[in-house]
Amino acid sequence: MQIEVNGDRLSCSEGMTIEDLLLKLEILPNAILVERNGGFVRRPEFSTTVLVEGDLLELIKFVGGG
């Protein structure tokens, strides 16, 4: 199945969750915001939100500094 992540096409398995995707991309779930098809996904829902063909995701990383 094909989804789009930050403008790039990505193949992923049927039944993959947002949490699975983040693990595959080696991204810590507590350091990111996820927008899916125009709406934000709450962090507690990462493990239960199943990706579907054509999903558009934006992964927004927190950047610290001062």
N, C-alpha and C positions, 0 to 999 in steps of 0.2 A: 504494500500500500504506500502511497505517496502523500507526504504532507509538506508544508513549507515552513521553515524555521528561519526567522530573520532574513527573509528574502531568498533563501537557498532551498532547493528541493532536497528532500531527504526520504529515503526508503525506511520503513519500519514495519514491524510485525503486527498482524492482526491482534487486537486485544491489548496492545501496549498502552500503558498509562503515562501520564505526564511524569510521574516519579521514575518510571522505567526509562523514559527518554532522557531525563536529566542524568541518571546513572550512566547511560550509554555515552553521553556527551561529557561525562566526568565533571558535572556542575553540581555544587552543593545546593540542595534545595532551600536552605535557610538564607542564602545570599542572592536570591533572585526573585523577580516578579515575573509572572507568566500571564500574557494576554493571549486569549484564544478566540479567534473569530470576532475580535472587537470588544470582548469583555474580559475582565480580569478574573483569574481563577485563584481562589483562596488557598493558601498553603496546605491546610488540612485536607483539601480535596485533591491534591496532587496524586495520591495513591489510589483514588477511586475514579478519577476522570479518564475515561478510555478515549484514546485518539481514534479518529475516523478519517477515511479517505478525503483528501482535500482540505483538512484543517489548516488554518493559517495561524502560526504561533509567532509571537514576539517575546524573546527572552531578554529581560532587562536586568542587568547586573548592578548591584550596589557597589559604589566606589567610595572608599573612605579617603579622608585627607583633611588637611587643615591649613 
